[in-house]
Every structure is written in C-alpha cells, then in structure tokens.
Amino acid sequence: MPPPLGHLYVVDLTDLRGAFAGRLLADLGADVVKVEPPRGDPGRFVPPFAGGVAAPDRSLPFLYRNANKRGAVLDLHEAGGWHRFCTLCERADVLIENLGPEGERRHGLTPAEVQERHPHLVHVALADFGLTGPRAGWRLEALPAFAASGALHASGFPDRPPCWLPGYAAHDCGATFAVAGALAAVLARARSGAGQTVEVSVQEAALNGMNPWSIPPADYARLYPMLPTSPPRNADGAYHVLGTADGYVRVLPGSPRQWRAFVALLGNPEALEGEHWGVPLFRLMSGDVVRAVATEALAGRTRAEVLAEGRRLGVPITAVNTPEEFVAEEQTRVRGYFRRTGFPHLGDAPFAPAPFNFSRTPAVLGCPAPAPGAASAGSFPPRAPGRPGGDGTQRPALSGLRVIDLGCGVAIPETGTLLAELGAEVIKIESRANIDFLRRVTVEPDAVDRSWTFNDASRGQLSVALDLRAPRGRELALRLCAAADVVIENNRGDVVCKWGLDYEDVRRVRADVVYVASQGFGRGGPLGEASAYGPLNSAFAGVTWLWNHPDAPYPAGSALNHPDHIAAKLTAVAVLAALEHRRRTGEGQLIEMSQAEAAAYLIGEVYLEAPCTGRPAAQRGNAVLYACPHGVYPSAGEDRWVAIAVVGDEAWERFAGVLGWPLDPALASLAGRLAARAELDRRVAEWTRARSAEDAAAALQAAGVSAMAVQNGDDHRADAHLAARGAIVTVEHPEIGPERHSGNPIRLSRTPLVPPAAAPRLGADTEDVLIRVLGLSRAEVARLAEDGVLT
C-alpha cells in the first residue's frame, strides 16, 4: 500500500524558511521536486555543518528540511529553465513557493498568471506578511518572524531580552497551514476539477500556531477586570520548571485531582491548604508562592525520585531534557521514533520522521536531501487528462463530512476547529461528569461557558452532553461515531477503551472511519498512559531546555502552550491526507500521534548536531552561527524590543548605512562580525534605544534588512496590517458578547471557508444533534435528560 499522498506531485520553490512545507508533503508520500537556482539554495550554507565542514551538501538545517525530496537545478531567467519549470508545473498537482509579493513574480509567477497557465494546479503562496497589506513587502528572517507572532514577547525572563526558540518555528507554522490549505484544495479539486491559489501569511499562521490565546483576554477583561490584556513575560509561568538535586522537572497539575496529587508530592505543605487553591486562575496568579514552596520541597530529592513519585501519584510531570536526553529516553527508544538513515554525512545520527503513524499507509522512512546539481531528477510523468469541472457550486472543501471530537484541551479540539472552518460538521462530545479541563480556566468555578481558552480552542463546534459513565451515554456516543467520517481523541491512557470508543470499537460500526489518537507521549512505552500537556511535551522533547539564554537562572523556556497549538494543525494535516487516501481507495485507518514527537519534528536538525559536529546542542539565546548582528534589542518605551537579523554581507552593508556607521573592513565578513558580536550588540542597542521598535524596524526594512517589532497581544489587536487583512476575527458568544480571536490564516481563492463561529455552550446542541443525526424523537431526548444521561 503506498503512503497516503503517494499519487501527488509537488514542485517546491521555497527557500529554507519554507522548506518544511515540502518536507511535510514528502513525508506523507508526495513526490516533491525541489527547484534550486544554478548558484544553489543559500540554505545549503547555513550552519551547523555535518562534520564541522562548510559544504553545499552538509548543512544540517538544509539536509533535515529537504529530506525525502528530489532535486532540479533550473534558471528561471533563462528560456530553457523556464520551459522546463512550466513542464514540471503542468504535470504537478501542487506548487509551493515563498517568493513574496515581488521578486520572481515579475517573471510569470503571480497567482493570476499561474492559474491562467495551469488551471489544474494548487498554487501555494507562503508569504511572510501575506500578499497584501501595508507590510506585504517586508521580509522576515526566522527571528523577526518569531517576533511578529507574539511568541517572542511571551518567552524568557522579565529581566532579560525576550528569548526565541531557535530554528524556524514561525515559518514552520506557516508551512503547516500551507499544507493544510493545499490538501483542502486537492480535495476540493476532486469535486470541481479546478485548482486554485492557497495564500498563507507566516505572521498570521505563527500567531495562530503558537500564541492564539494572546488575543481573547482583552474582551474577557470586561468580565474579569483582574485579567491582564497582555500578560507580562514570566518565564515558565504556571507550568512550573522546578529544580531537584540533580536536574529539573516540569509540572502542570490542571484538574482538581492533579492539583491534590501535586500537593501530596510536596508533602502537603500548609501554605497550599485552603479551598481557594482549587481555583485554577487563583493558582495561575499565585505562581510565585507555588514555586517557592515546591522549590524547598524538592531541592533535596533526585530528579528520578521526584519523577517516579509524581507519576505514581498521578501528577502530570516530566523531566526537562536536553535534546540528547530526549533521544536516549526509554519512551523514545521503545516507540522507535528516531530513524538511523545512513544518509551521507549523517550516518547513524538520529533522524526525526513525521510524528504520524498510519495503520494502513506506510510512513516514508526518509532519504537524503537532493545533492547540488541533481538536475536529472526533476521530472514527473505526464498528467492524465483532467476531468470536467463539477456542478459549479462552490462549497467548503470538507462540506458534507462529520467529525466527532472526543478530545479535551488544545491538541485535538483545535484540530476540530480547523476542520470545521474547512467545512466539516464537528460535534464535541463532553459532559459535566468528564468536563474539558479548559472550561475550568475561569474566575468563577462553575462558569464553564466563560473560559477564554476553551472558547478559543473549540470555536465553530457543536456540543453534545453525554455522560459516558452510563451505558446509554456510551451507546449514543458510539452511534454518533458510526455516523461520522472522522473521530479524534487525545484522552489519557485507556480512557477511550473504557468508554468503548477506541478505534477498533468504532471501526466495527464504521469501517471507513479516519480515527486519530493523539497522546502526549504517544501510545505504548512506559509513559503511554501518563498525563501530559503541551508544556510537558516540550520539556520532554528538549525544546524547553533549548529555548533559553545561556545565563538564565534555570531552563524556563516559555509560558506558552507549545507545541499544543501547532501540533493540532499537524494533526489536521494528517487527517486531510487520510481523507484524500480514503477518497481514492474507500479505506479508513487509525492515525496515532505523539505530541512530544510533534515538538521534536519541528526542531529535528537539533538532534543531529551532537553526532554530526561533535558539539552538543547549546543554549544560545538569540544568537546564531549564520548571522550577526542577530538579536533582540531594547527600544524606546517600557519592555519594548525590536528583533533584527542581518543575514549576509550585503545586508550588513545596508544595515551599517541605516545606522550611519562607516564600513569597517574587519566587519566585512561574517567571521569578523561574529568575533565582534558583543561589541556590535552594544552599539546596536544604543541605536535602537533612541527610537520606537516600529520606527527602527521600518527604517531597516526600507533598506532591505529584516527586522520586526516584538509584538504582544495589545500590538496585534491594534495592528493596522492585521486589520487590513482581516486576521483578527470577532465572533458573538452568548455568554461573553463580542470576542476577538486569531483567525484562520488560510486563504483559498475558489473554495469558501466557513465563517468563524463562537465555541458552544456545554450541551447546547444535544437535542438538535440527537434528533437530526440519530433520528431520536423529542420525547426520547427528554427521557434521556430525565434519566441523567444528557448531563
């Protein structure tokens, strides 16, 4: 059986910032040809290098992000190269590029020209700020892109500059949404026969994929005046990183039971007694007390002892691993996540594959990134003649599909929300007896419809209240699953098995179901039934440790819920791939996914560093080996910053010109600038302090230097560019009134999206769904309510 996308042909015209899109499609089986100019992709020379040698085929970021692709070297400015490129596109299904609104587009690559020349083609335009709007012409390197997302402002200690997550996190969010949009367009093309343009803004995708909860609080502050509209940077926040005698652990006791278990782990200290500690928002606002008490209680115990006792008690807890420790973890080894590929220059280094395990379509194990000059590889077979278009009706891509959401929190509900906005009917099954823990994130303990986190994560879904402890509730839930195309869940351990709603249970009543099981550490292994949340998955995978200044007091990483938000979108990509496979074969399947492995997939080059260079991964703060100046600098105002990335010698000359510095021969090369990094950072900070972050970024962007103000939630809500693009959406919630959210960053030129809608009140749609979907009468529904089944 071929992989789910084994029939798709993709042309990849991205640089290193967008390469993850093609890598993701290739990992799902698509035949991806990476097109490079004759001079080669500049990403081939981005360190670190395998073996410490700078060569065009040894850059670890390039090798990792372009694995599983084939290569073609084409000069699009020369007639023969352009003709061959057009032939590739004529035979391809998808074109991915991140050329921006200008550049190569003047050579026939505008969306309108591509669609006119290749009407069957799904054309993915991944642009830093989108193709329209006041900042459409700006360029974002990885660090300024992270600043534009809001994730940078939320990360690190308040007495230091905000600290980024090294790599390409913001652009990878853009790539993930781009692939989701591409697959939605492929599904729509099967119905209509026509391709279309898929436009994705990296800024909007990264806001949605890393920090969407920064947007709603301003509207919830009407109800909860104590709620900060733009929270200050607070290191690890409520997801405490705690020291032990020989290392660090991270804990996240979310439910009342988990909080009691955590207090027991600390020895039931008197300072944490009282009913008020049962209120999540009180604990959130009293984090300093929790940290002080926990630090004293754990200081004399080893990390292994604390982990073992915490897991015995049921505390969501994990080690704060280095990347190398994650590779060596028993859970990682038992699940066999990393592959030993034998790639040239990588040898037996641990290679991170996609985090999806499909039960019917095999994973793509990996092949090397294309070698430079591999021009002969870039070809596709001729396309079969296209069938005529459909009935002309433009419907959402997933119109007519039904999804059952058995999940909680973020990592599955946000999958449902994205599928809902692509046209699926998404029905969330929940109850007061087994309430989604996000509904408890309020000031009022019983105000289950007033949580800004739940109301963001579960937008656009329907809510059916069924008590799954009752046999009748489980029977009705199984009947709903039998009426669904997709079932998604992320419950701990064997919970769905106890409900009788695991994959095998559902498959018996719906043979072609696409079923997702997404657990924190994945199914199986010693941690297969352990509780986990996003910040714990990051800690386990080595992300939290990496996300730090080297002189930080402890490895706090960030208070964000990473990888929850973007893992949910990766899951949606897997669902869309499985639906495309089902469309062609009629076959459903189980998709199993570890959220910790999803976090690892996004930084896969980091695990290659130690074995390939002899140097373990390092905490470098905002510094990189490929650019200088490269950092986050103070600007005028309180806690205001600007991110600057001067990549390349030409950018350095333009940068020096903006700052009025004479060109110093000693700084003409990257090596010279890296040697003078501390002094350069001091001088840059003098310049940035004298102006606003927005003015500094605008001046540098006007000269072609990548820079961006470090934005927070208040900035995004007031951002003229986001407003011009409609990126912040407002929905009317029955309990809250108008509330703003980060919108869906996918723009489809032909296929409509479903307008954003509010999250459901608990059980609001129970009667409608049971009557409409299962055919029950109103009298039957009323009897079920009387019997306590609908609670």
N, C-alpha and C positions, 0 to 999 in steps of 0.2 A: 504494500500500500504506500503510495507516495505521500510526502508531507502535505499539510492542508493547502498550501499555496503553490504546490509543485507545478501547476499549469500556468502560472503568471510570469510574465516577462517585464522587467523593470530596467529603465535607464536611470542611472544615478549621476547627476551633475552637481553634486554638493561638494563643499569643502569639509574640513574636519569638524566644523561646527554643526553640520547637518548630516554627517555620515551615519549617525546612529539610525536614521530612518531606513536607509537601505540595508543596514546590518539587521535590523529587526525583521524586515520583509524576507531577507535571505535566510534568517534563522527559522522562519516559518515555511521555507521551502521555495520561495520565488527565485527565479534565475535573474540575478542582478548584475548588470554590467556597469562598472564604474568608469566614467569617461574622464580622462585627465588631459590637460594641455601638453604639448610637447616638452615643456620645461618641467613637467611633473607637478603633482599636488604639493603645495607648500607644507601640508601636514606630514609629509614623509620626513621632514627635518625638525619636527617638534620633539624635544627630549622628554623623558629619558630614553636612552637608546639601549637596545639589547647588546650586552657585552660592553657597554660604555663607548661604542663606536658610532659616530655620526655617519650614517649611510642612508640612501633613499629607501631601503627596504628594512630598516631596523628601528624605526620609531615605534615605541610601544603603543602610544595612542592611535597611530595610523594602523598598525598591524591588528589591534584589537577591534577598532571600529569599522574596519573594512574587511574583516574576515568573512568567508563564505561568498564573496563576490568574485566575479571575473573582471577583467580589465580591458580597456581600449584607450589608446592614445590618439586624440583627434584634435586638429587645429580648426576650430570653428570659424576662423577668419579666412581660411583657405577653401577654395571651391570643393576640392575632393573631400576634405574633412567634413565640411557642412553637408555634402551629399550623403556621406556615409552615416552621419548623425541622423539625418532625416530618414534614412532607410531603417536605422535602429528604431526610431520612434514610430515609424509606420508599422513595424512588426511587434512593437511593445504594447503592453497593457497600461503601464504606469510610467510617467516621467516625474522624477523628483529633482528639484533644484532649489538653491537658496541664493540666487543671484541678486536679490533685492529688486527695488523698483527701477533701477537703471542698469548700468554696466552692459553685460552681454545682451540685454533685452533689445537693444537697438539693432541687434543682428538677427531679428526674427523670432525672438523668444518671449514676446509679450503673451499673456494669456489669450488674447483675441487671435493673434497670429497662429499660436499653437493649435487652438481649437479649429480654426479655419482649415489649416493644413492637415490636421489629424483629428477628425471629429470623434473617432472612437476612443481617443486617449484620455486617461485620467491624469491630468496635469497638476501636480502638487507644487505649489509655490510657497516655500517656507521662508518667511522674511522677518528680520529682527523686530520691526515695529509694524509689520503688515505692509501691504502695497499702497495704502492710502493713509492720510492723516498728516498732521504737522511735522511729525518726526519720521516719516516714512523713509527719508533719505539717510538717516543716521545708521552707522554701522556699530554693532555690538560684538566685541570680543567676549570671551566667556565670563570674565569678572564683571564688566559693566552690565552684561545681560543678567547676571545674578543680582546686581544692584537694582535693576529695573523691575525685578519680580517681587520685591519686598522681602524676600527671604534673607538677604544680606543684613538689612537693618535689624532683623529679629535674632541674629546669631552672634554669640560671643558674650563677653563680659562687659558691663556698662562702663568700666574704667579703661577700656581699650577700644581701638577701632573695630567696627563690625568685621567679623571673620567669615570668609566664604568657605563653601565646600569645594575643594579642588576638583577640577575636571570640567565637565560640560553640562552641569545639571540643568541649567535654564534651557539650553539648546536641546538637550535630550527630552525635556518636557515638550518642546515644540515638535520634535521628531515623533514622539509617541502620538500626539494628537494628529500629526500629519498622516501617520499610518492608519489611525482610526478613520480619518476622513477619506483616505484613499480606498480602504476596504468598503466603507459605506458606499462610495461612488461606484466601486466594482459591482456591489450587489444591486445598486440602482440601475447600472448599465445592463445587467442581465435581464431586467424588465423592459427597459426603454430602448436599448441598443445604442445609446449615445454616451459619450464620455463627457467630462466637464472639468472645470478648474476647482481645485481644493486649495484655498488660501488659509494659512495659519500664521499668526503673529507669535513670535517667540516670547515677547513680553507677556502677552495675554495667556499663553499656554503655561508659562512658568508661574505666573500668579495663580492660575487655577490648579496647577500641578504641585505647587509647593506651599503656598500661603493663602489659600482662599478664605480662611477664617479671619483674615485681617479686614475684610470688607463689611460684614453684617454688624459688628458691635456698635457702630455709631447709631444705628437705628434701634438697637436693643437698649441703649443707654436711656431712651425715653422711659423704659420700664424700670431699668436698674441703673440709677444715676452713679452708683459706685463703679460701674464697669468702664474701664478706660477705652476710649475710642481708638487709640493707637498705643497698645501696651509698650512700655519701655523694654529695652533689651535686658534680659535677666538670665543669661547663661542657660542652664538646663531647665529653668522654670519649675513647673510642678512635676516634671518627670525626672526625679532626683537621681543624680550621679553621686554615689556615696563611697567614701574611702573605707577600705578594710586594711588589715595589717599588711597585705601584700598585693594590693591591686584595687580595682574599682568595680562596683556593680551599679546597675541602673534599675530602678523600681518604678512601677506605675500601678498603685492599688486603686482601681477605678470604682468597683462596686462596693457596697457596704461590707459584704463578706470579705472581699480582698483587703479592705482597709483594716478590718479587725484582725485578719491574719498578719498584716504588716506590723500592727501594734504589738501583736504577740511575738513576732520575730525580734522586736526591740526590747522585749522583756516587760511589756505592759507598763510603760512609764507613766507616772501620774500626770505629767504635763500634757499628755494626749488623751486624757479622760474627758468625758462630757458629750452630751448629745450633739453639740454644735460641730464637733469633729466629723459627724456623719454627713454633713452638707458639703458636697464637692467644691462649691465655689468658696466656702469658708477655708477649706484646705488649700485651695489654689491661692487665696490671698494671705495665707499664713505659712507659706512655704519656708520662710526663714526659721520659724520655730521647729517645723518638722525636720529640717536639715540639721539644726543644732542638736536636737535630741538624738536623731539617728546616727550622726557622726560619733557622738560619745558612746552610743551603744555598740557600734560595730568596729570601733577602732582596734580593739584587741583580738579580733577574730579573723581567721584567714578567709580569703575570698571563696575557696572551695567549701568551707564550713557554712558560710553565710548562704551560698547558692543552694546547697543541699537542704539546709533547714528551711529556707524560704520556699523552695519548691515543695517540700513535704507539707508545709502549712497552706499552700495554695496561693502564695504571693506571686504576682507577675514580676519576675526578676530575671536578670541575665547579667553575664559578665560584660564589661566594657572591653571588648577585644581589640587588639591591633589587627590589621589585615592578615598578618601571618598567623595569628592565633585563630582567626576565623577559619583559615584553610585547614588548620590542624584540629579543629573542634570535632568531637566524636559525631555530633549530629551531622556536620558537613560531610564527614567521611562515610558514615553509614548510608546517607542518601546518595552518595556518589555525585555530588553536584559538580565539582570541578573535573575537567577532562584533561588528560595528558595527550596533547595533539601530535607531538613530534614535528610541529611547524619548523621550518628553517629559522634559526636564531632564537626560537623559543624552547625547543627541546621538550623536556618534561615539565616545564613551568605550568602552574595551574591556570587553565583557561576557563573563563566563565561563559557557559552557554546561556541561552534564553531560559527563564525560570519556569517555563511551561512544560508539563508532562502530559501529552495527549495519549489517551488509551488506544486509539485506533490508527492515528497517523504518526509515524516515527519522527523523532526530533532530528534536526540537522546537527551532526556532531561537530562540524567545523572543518574548514580548510583555510589555507593561508590567504592573507590579503593579496591582491594581484601584484605581481612583480612589476617594476617600472618597465615600460616599453612593451607590455604584453598585448600589443595591438591586435594580433590574430585572434584573440579570444573573444573580441567584441562582436558577436553576431547572434541573431535569433533566427529560427525557422520562419518561413513566410506565414502570415496570418491566414486562417481560414476566412472565406468571405463572411462579412458581418451580416447578421440577420436584420430584417427591417425593424424599425422602431416599434414601440408598443402602442398603446391606445392614445398616447399623447397626454395622459393625465400625469401631472407631476405630483407624486406623493412622497412623503418621507421614506428614506431608504429602508427602514425596518417596519414600515406600515404593515399591519396585519399580524405581527409577531407578538407573542406574550411572554413575559419574563416573570418568574416567581423569585422574589428576594427573601431568603431566609436569614439574611445576614444582620449584622449589627455594627455600630461604629462607622468606619470610613471605608475600609479597603474593599468591601463588597457593596454597601449602599451607593457609593459614588460610581461604581460600575453601572448599577441600575439607573442612576440619574443620567449618565451619558447615553446609555441605550434608549432611555425614554426620550431624550432630546433628538435622537436619530429616528424616532418614530414608533418604538415598541411601547406596548402597554405593560407597565411594570407594577406588579402587585406585591406589596410588602406584607408579609405575614408576621404579626407581632402580638403581644398581649401584655397586660399589666403583670401577669404572673411571671413573664420572661421578657422584661422590658429592655429595649435597646438602651444600653448604658448612657448613650449620648443624650437621651431625653432627660436625664437627671442633672445635666450641666445647667442648672438654673439657680437663682437665689431662693425661689420658693420650692420646697421639697416635692410638692405634688403637681407642680405646673409643668406637666410632661409635654405640653404643646408649645412651650416658650423657650426652648433651648436653641440658641443661635447655631450651635454646632450641628445638632440634629437637623434643624431646618435648612441648613446649607447642604449637608451631605445627602439628604433624601428628597431633594426637590423633584417635583414632577411625578412622584409615585402615588399610588393608591394604597390605603392602609386597611387591612382586614385583620380584625382582632379575633384570634382563635387561641384558646387555652390548649396548648399541645401536651399538657399533662393528662388531659382527658381523652379517652379512646375516640370519642366522637369528633373532637377537635383535630386529632391526628388523621382521622378518616377524611374529613373535609379538606385538610391541607393536602393530602395525597391526591384527592380528586382535582384540586386546583393544579397541582404539578402535572397531572395527566392531561390537563387542558393547556399546558404551556409548551413553548418551544425551547425555553432556556430556564434552568434553575441555578441560582447562585447562592453560595453559603460560605461563611467564614467562622463557624462556631468552634469552640474548643473541643479537642479530642473527639470522643464518640457521641457527642450530643445528638447529631442528626440520626445516628444509628438508633439511639434510644427513642427518637420520635418516629422511627420507621420511614424516614425521608432521605436516606442515603441514596447514592447513585443506583445501586442495584435495586432498591425498593422502587424508585421512580422509573427505572428502565423497564421493569416488569409491566408497568401500566402505560408507558410512553417510550416505545423502543428507540425512536429517533431523537430523544432529548439531548440537548447540549447541557451538560451539568458541570458546574465549577465548584471545586472545593479549594478554598484559599486560606490556609492556616499560617500562623506567624512563622513557625519553624518548619512547616510542611508536615505531611502525614508520614508516619513511621519514624524510626530512630528514637533515641532516649528522650527527646523533647517533643515527640509527636503529639502528645496530649497536654502540653504545657500552655498556660495562658500567655499571651503576648499582645503587645500593642506596637504601633509604628515606631515610637522612640526606642523600644526594646529591640526591635528588629534591626534598627540602625546600629545600636550598640553592639549587638551580637555579630554583625557583619563587618565591624571595623570602621564604619562610617563615622560614628560619634567620635572615636579617638582621632581620626584623621582631620576632623573639622575643628581645628584649634590653632591658635598661636602657640609657638613652641614654649613660651614663657607663661602660659596660662596656669592659674593655680591648680586646676585639675581638668581632666578632659571632659568639659561640659558639652561640647558640640553646640547644639541649638535647642531651643524650646519648641521648635516646630515639630509637627507630627510626621515628618519624613520617615519612611517612604510611603505612608498610607495613601496620600492623595494621588501620587503618580502611579503607585502600584495598582490602584483601582483602574486607572486608564490603561495600563498594560494588560490587565485582566480583560477589559473591554476589547482590546485588540485581539486577544486570544479567542474570545467569543465570536468576534466578527470573522476571524479566519475559520473557525469551526463551522459557522453558518455557511460560509462560502463552500466549504468541503461538503456540507450536508446538501446544499443546493445542487451540487453536481452529482452526488452519489446516493442521496437519501439516507445517509448514515449519520447518526449522532455519536456522541462519545463523552467520556469524562476528561475534564481538564483539571489536573492537580497542580497547585502552585504554592510555593513558599514565599511569604512576603520578605523574609530575610534574604532569600536568594534574589528577589527582585531588587532589593537595595544593592546587593553585590553586583548584579548585572549592569547597573548604571555606572559603576566605577571599576569595571573589570580590568583596565590596564594597571591599576594599583597593585593587584595581586601578582602581576608579572614582574614588578620592579625588583624585588629582592632576588629572585632566582636568576633574572636576566642581567642585572647590573652588579650584583654583589653588595648592594646597599639596600637595607630595608626601607620600606615606605617611611616617610618622615612627615612630621607636623611642620608645615612651612608657613602657616598663617596665610597672608595674601600674596606671598612671593612665589614666583615660578622660575623655572630654569630657561624659559624661552623668550622672556621679555623683561625689560627694565627701562624706565620706571613701570611698576606694576603693583598697584596698591590702592588702599582706601585712605583718603586724605581729609583732614578736617577743613570745614568751610565755615563761612560766617553763620552764626546762629547756634542755638543750643542743640547739641547732639546731631549736627548736620554734617554730612560727609559726601564726598564725590569719589567714585571709582574710576581709575584711569589705567588703561592698558596700552602701552606704547610698544607695538609689535613690529619689529623690523627697523632697519637703518633709515629708510626713507621716512617712516613715521616719526623716528627720533628727530630728524632734521626739521620736520614740520612742527613737532612739539616744541623744540627749542625756539623756533621762530615765534610761536604764540607767546611764550614766556619771556621773549626778548633776550634770550641767552646767546652769546656768541658760540659758534660751533667749536668745540674743543676736540682736537684730533684724538686725544686719549679716550674720548667717549664715542668715537665714530663707530666702533664695533660693539656688538652685544657683550663680548667678553670684557671689554673695558667698562661698560656700564654696570655689569654685574659686580665687578670688582669695587666699584664706587657706589654700590646700592645704598648704603646707609646715608652717605652724604647727599646723594641725589634725592632720596626720600625727604630729608630735612629741607632741602631747597624747594622741592615741590610743595611741601606743606606750608612754607612761608607764602607762596603764591596763592594757594587755594584758600588760606585763612582770610585773605583780603577781599573775597568775593563770595557770592552765594554759590551753592553747589550747582544750581541750574545755570547760572551765568558761566561758570567755569566749564561745565560740560558743553554748553552751546558754543563757546569760543573754540574749544578743542575739536568738536565735531565739524565746525565750519572749515577747519584746516585739515580734515580727514584723519583725525586722531580719535580713537574710540574712548569715550568717557560717558558717564551717566551719573546723575544724582542718585544717592542711595535713598530709595523711596520707602515710605511706610504707608499704612492704611489711609491716613489722612491725605497724603500726597496722591494716592491712587484715586480716591473719591473726588479730588479736586483737579485731576489731570485732564487738561484740555484735549490731549491726544486720545486718551482712552474714551473720553466723552464723544469725540468726533467719530470714533469707530463703534460706538455703542457697546463697549466692552464691559461696562458696569451695568447690570440689568436690575430693574426694580420689579418685584412681584408683590401681590397683595395677600398677606397672610391673615386668616380670620382672627387670630389672637393678637397679632403684633401690628397689623396695618401694613403700610408700605415698608418693604425692607429691601436693601440692596445686596447684590451678590456679584461675584466674579462670573461673567457669562461664559458660554461655550466658545472657545477660540476658533472652532472650525467654521469656515465659510464655504458653502457649496454654491457654485454658480447656477446649477439647474435644479437640484433636489432641495426642497424646502426642509428646514429644521422645524421641530416642534417648538413653539414659543416657550420660554421659561415659565415654570409654574411653581407655586409655593409647595412646601412639604405638607404632607397630610396630617391632620389631627389624628390621634390614636383611634383607630377603628372607624374613622369617618366614612369609609366606603364599604363596610362589611355587608350591609344589606344589599346594596347595588350589585356587588360582585357575586354574592351567593345566588342571587336571583338571575342575573344576566349570564354568568359563566356556568354555574352548576344547575340552573333550572329549578331552584327551590322556590317555594311559594312564600309569600309574606307571612303566612301563618306558621310555616315551618321555621322560618327565621326567628319569629317571635318566640316559639317554643324553645329554640336553641338558646336564645337570650335568657329566658326564664330558668333554664337548666344550668346557667353559668358557663356555657361553652364559649360564648362570644364576650370575652372579658379582656 
